[in-house]
Amino acid sequence: MAEKRFVEVYSQGMTSIYKIIVDTHTGVNYLIAFNAACGSGMTVLLDAEGKPVVTPMREA
């Protein structure tokens, strides 16, 4: 089976749900927010300087 492209590294909440997922090819982190009353959204997670948060990935 192929390696997963995205992996969940953080999850918080029950009615308002926030998750951080990492793209295993690039290391870029994404924030996913979901609220049953408001909908959902996904965006690149940024650091204090406005640059994408990148998790170092191991080379296979």
Buried (B, 14 or more C-beta within 10 A) or exposed (E): EEEEEEEEEEEEEEEEBEBBBBBBEEBBBBBBBBEEEEEEEEEEBEEEEEEEBBBEEEEE
